[in-house]
Amino acid sequence: MQSSIFSSLFGAMSNEHRIDISANNLANVNTTGFKRDNCAFQDTFQRFAHDYVVDAKSFIREKSMLPEPKILARPRLSEEVIDMSQGAFQKTGNAFDLAVRGDGFFKVQKDGGEYLTRNGVFSLSADGVLITEQGYPVMANGGPVTIPARSNVVIDEEGVITADGAEIARLDFVQPADPRGLKKDGENLFVLEGEEMPAEGEIVQGYIEKSNVEVVNEMVSMIECQRSFEMYQKMISTTDQLDQKAITQVGKTS
């Protein structure tokens, strides 16, 4: 019965992780620029020594080997991936609200490091520095950018900033050369483990990009995971009952 318990245990643990992912997605349904997480599965095969000879070859042996070759497939969570699909746009009319259409990220500075974000809700600090909601400087031309107060600011689709018709700087607008190198780091920020390249998308001024989480689909996924988790719990309980019955009754004389 150990095989049944192990399969049920890993199935329950996998669905517990899926529930955590869905819960986090739902918690960020109203987070600007948030990208939902998803998980992928793969089969892990447990092989026995005789399984590596899976064909009956008459020139090697006349009879098939016993026991028969069997492969036990147990699905496992293979990786957690980020769904980078486009979120809906919401018009704000604020000159410092920026949305990204297509591929691309804004670069910000935090604790001396560089991070990427799709959250384009920016504002000016008391010193006129363009900052994020958390107060981190937004990078342009490789560093923070200062914008004159009470000026008419225009930011074009490539990130060029002009104030009263004069060009000030160009936002650092990039994307990863390999999307698999993108990792979440909290506060709606990403770290890039790899090379970056100029963004292929475009910036839209006066809009924000909403979360790409679909509430109905996420709720359905959570209910499915919960029911699967309960099913695996039932399998573990049933297997334990069978083991107890076998221990107490097998070999018992009347």
C-alpha positions as CSV (number, residue, x, y, z in Angstrom):
1,M,0.0,0.0,0.0
2,Q,3.0,2.3,0.2
3,S,2.8,3.2,-3.5
4,S,-0.8,4.3,-3.1
5,I,0.0,6.5,0.0
6,F,3.1,8.1,-1.7
7,S,1.1,8.9,-4.8
8,S,-1.7,10.4,-2.8
9,L,0.7,12.4,-0.6
10,F,2.5,14.0,-3.5
11,G,-0.8,14.7,-5.2
12,A,-2.1,16.4,-2.1
13,M,1.1,18.5,-1.7
14,S,1.0,19.5,-5.4
15,N,-2.6,20.7,-5.1
16,E,-1.8,22.5,-1.9
17,H,0.9,24.5,-3.8
18,R,-1.6,25.2,-6.6
19,I,-4.1,26.6,-4.1
20,D,-1.4,28.9,-2.7
21,I,-0.6,30.2,-6.2
22,S,-4.3,30.8,-7.0
23,A,-4.8,32.6,-3.6
24,N,-1.9,34.9,-4.3
25,N,-3.2,35.6,-7.8
26,L,-6.6,36.5,-6.4
27,A,-5.1,38.7,-3.7
28,N,-3.4,40.8,-6.5
29,V,-6.3,41.1,-8.8
30,N,-6.3,44.9,-8.3
31,T,-2.5,45.3,-8.3
32,T,-1.4,47.5,-11.3
33,G,0.7,45.6,-13.7
34,F,0.6,42.3,-11.8
35,K,1.3,39.1,-13.8
36,R,-0.3,35.9,-12.5
37,D,1.6,32.8,-11.6
38,N,1.0,29.4,-13.0
39,C,2.5,25.9,-12.5
40,A,3.5,23.2,-14.9
41,F,3.5,19.4,-14.3
42,Q,5.6,16.6,-15.6
43,D,5.6,12.8,-15.0
44,T,8.4,11.3,-12.9
45,F,9.0,7.7,-13.8
46,Q,10.2,5.1,-11.3
47,R,12.1,2.3,-13.0
48,F,13.3,-1.0,-11.8
49,A,16.4,-2.7,-13.0
50,H,14.7,-5.1,-15.4
51,D,12.6,-2.2,-16.9
52,Y,15.6,-1.1,-19.0
53,V,15.1,-4.1,-21.2
54,V,11.6,-3.6,-22.4
55,D,11.5,-5.8,-25.5
56,A,11.5,-9.5,-25.7
57,K,14.6,-10.3,-27.9
58,S,14.8,-14.0,-28.9
59,F,18.5,-13.8,-29.4
60,I,19.0,-12.6,-25.8
61,R,16.4,-14.8,-24.0
62,E,13.7,-17.1,-25.0
63,K,11.3,-16.3,-22.2
64,S,10.1,-13.0,-20.9
65,M,11.5,-11.8,-17.6
66,L,9.4,-11.9,-14.4
67,P,8.0,-9.8,-13.1
68,E,6.8,-8.0,-16.1
69,P,8.4,-4.6,-16.8
70,K,6.3,-1.8,-15.2
71,I,6.8,1.9,-15.0
72,L,5.1,3.8,-12.3
73,A,4.2,7.4,-13.4
74,R,3.8,10.0,-10.7
75,P,3.0,13.5,-11.7
76,R,5.0,16.3,-10.0
77,L,5.1,20.0,-10.1
78,S,8.0,20.8,-12.4
79,E,8.1,24.5,-12.3
80,E,6.3,27.7,-11.5
81,V,5.9,30.1,-14.5
82,I,4.8,33.7,-14.9
83,D,1.9,34.4,-17.2
84,M,3.1,37.5,-19.2
85,S,-0.1,38.0,-21.1
86,Q,-1.3,41.5,-21.6
87,G,-3.6,43.1,-19.0
88,A,-6.4,45.5,-19.7
89,F,-5.8,49.2,-19.9
90,Q,-7.5,51.8,-17.7
91,K,-7.4,55.5,-18.6
92,T,-6.4,57.9,-15.9
93,G,-5.3,61.0,-17.8
94,N,-2.4,61.4,-15.4
95,A,0.8,62.4,-17.3
96,F,2.9,60.2,-15.0
97,D,0.8,57.1,-15.4
98,L,2.3,54.8,-18.0
99,A,1.2,51.5,-19.4
100,V,3.1,49.0,-21.5
101,R,1.6,47.5,-24.7
102,G,3.4,44.3,-25.7
103,D,6.8,43.3,-24.3
104,G,8.7,45.7,-22.1
105,F,9.5,46.7,-18.5
106,F,10.5,49.9,-16.7
107,K,13.7,49.9,-14.7
108,V,13.8,51.2,-11.1
109,Q,16.5,51.5,-8.5
110,K,16.1,49.8,-5.1
111,D,18.8,49.5,-2.4
112,G,21.5,50.1,-5.0
113,G,20.2,47.4,-7.4
114,E,18.2,47.5,-10.6
115,Y,14.8,45.9,-10.9
116,L,12.1,45.7,-13.6
117,T,8.4,46.4,-13.2
118,R,5.2,46.7,-15.3
119,N,3.6,49.0,-12.7
120,G,3.7,52.4,-14.4
121,V,2.0,54.4,-11.6
122,F,4.6,57.0,-11.2
123,S,4.8,60.4,-9.5
124,L,7.3,63.2,-8.6
125,S,9.1,63.4,-5.3
126,A,9.6,66.6,-3.4
127,D,12.8,67.1,-5.4
128,G,11.1,66.4,-8.7
129,V,12.5,62.9,-9.2
130,L,10.3,60.4,-11.0
131,I,9.5,57.6,-8.5
132,T,7.3,54.5,-8.1
133,E,4.5,54.1,-5.6
134,Q,7.0,52.7,-3.1
135,G,9.3,55.7,-3.6
136,Y,11.9,54.0,-5.8
137,P,13.5,56.2,-8.5
138,V,12.5,55.3,-12.1
139,M,15.6,55.0,-14.3
140,A,16.2,57.0,-17.5
141,N,19.5,57.2,-19.3
142,G,21.0,54.8,-16.7
143,G,20.0,56.7,-13.6
144,P,17.2,58.7,-11.8
145,V,15.5,61.5,-13.8
146,T,14.5,64.9,-12.5
147,I,11.5,66.7,-14.1
148,P,10.9,70.4,-13.8
149,A,7.9,71.2,-11.6
150,R,4.7,72.5,-13.2
151,S,5.9,71.7,-16.7
152,N,4.0,70.1,-19.6
153,V,5.4,66.5,-19.6
154,V,5.0,64.3,-22.6
155,I,6.3,60.7,-22.7
156,D,6.2,59.1,-26.2
157,E,5.9,55.4,-27.0
158,E,9.6,54.8,-26.9
159,G,10.0,56.4,-23.4
160,V,11.4,59.8,-24.5
161,I,10.5,62.4,-21.9
162,T,10.0,66.1,-22.9
163,A,9.1,69.0,-20.7
164,D,7.6,72.1,-22.3
165,G,8.9,70.8,-25.6
166,A,12.5,70.2,-24.5
167,E,13.8,66.6,-24.3
168,I,15.0,65.6,-20.9
169,A,15.8,61.9,-21.0
170,R,14.7,58.5,-22.3
171,L,13.3,55.9,-19.9
172,D,15.2,52.7,-19.6
173,F,12.7,50.5,-21.3
174,V,13.9,47.0,-21.7
175,Q,12.9,43.3,-21.8
176,P,14.7,40.1,-21.0
177,A,16.6,38.3,-23.8
178,D,15.3,35.1,-22.2
179,P,12.0,35.4,-20.4
180,R,12.9,32.3,-18.2
181,G,15.5,34.5,-16.5
182,L,12.7,36.7,-15.0
183,K,12.0,36.2,-11.3
184,K,9.6,37.9,-9.0
185,D,11.1,39.7,-6.0
186,G,8.1,41.2,-4.2
187,E,6.6,44.7,-4.4
188,N,5.6,43.9,-8.0
189,L,9.2,44.0,-9.0
190,F,11.2,41.5,-11.0
191,V,14.9,40.6,-11.0
192,L,16.6,39.6,-14.3
193,E,19.0,36.6,-14.2
194,G,20.4,37.1,-17.6
195,E,20.8,39.6,-20.4
196,E,18.4,42.4,-21.3
197,M,17.6,43.9,-24.6
198,P,15.6,47.0,-25.9
199,A,11.9,46.5,-25.4
200,E,9.8,45.6,-28.5
201,G,6.6,47.0,-26.9
202,E,5.4,50.6,-26.6
203,I,4.6,53.0,-23.8
204,V,1.1,54.5,-23.5
205,Q,0.9,57.7,-21.5
206,G,-2.1,58.5,-19.3
207,Y,-3.1,54.8,-18.9
208,I,-2.2,52.0,-16.4
209,E,-2.1,48.3,-17.1
210,K,-4.4,46.3,-14.9
211,S,-3.7,42.8,-13.5
212,N,-4.0,39.9,-16.0
213,V,-5.8,37.8,-13.4
214,E,-9.2,36.6,-14.5
215,V,-11.3,36.2,-11.3
216,V,-13.7,33.6,-12.5
217,N,-11.1,31.4,-14.0
218,E,-8.9,31.7,-10.9
219,M,-11.9,30.8,-8.6
220,V,-12.7,27.7,-10.8
221,S,-9.1,26.6,-10.6
222,M,-9.0,27.0,-6.8
223,I,-12.2,25.0,-6.4
224,E,-10.8,22.3,-8.6
225,C,-7.6,22.2,-6.6
226,Q,-9.5,22.0,-3.3
227,R,-11.6,19.1,-4.5
228,S,-8.5,17.3,-5.8
229,F,-6.9,17.8,-2.4
230,E,-9.9,16.4,-0.6
231,M,-9.9,13.4,-2.9
232,Y,-6.2,12.7,-2.2
233,Q,-6.9,13.0,1.5
234,K,-9.7,10.4,1.1
235,M,-7.2,8.1,-0.7
236,I,-4.7,8.3,2.1
237,S,-7.4,7.6,4.7
238,T,-8.8,4.6,2.7
239,T,-5.3,3.1,2.2
240,D,-4.6,3.4,5.9
241,Q,-7.8,1.6,6.7
242,L,-6.9,-1.2,4.3
243,D,-3.4,-1.5,5.9
244,Q,-4.9,-1.7,9.4
245,K,-7.4,-4.4,8.2
246,A,-4.6,-6.4,6.6
247,I,-2.4,-6.1,9.8
248,T,-5.2,-7.2,12.1
249,Q,-6.9,-9.9,10.0
250,V,-4.4,-11.5,7.6
251,G,-3.0,-14.7,9.1
252,K,-5.7,-14.7,11.7
253,T,-7.0,-18.3,12.4
254,S,-10.7,-18.9,13.0
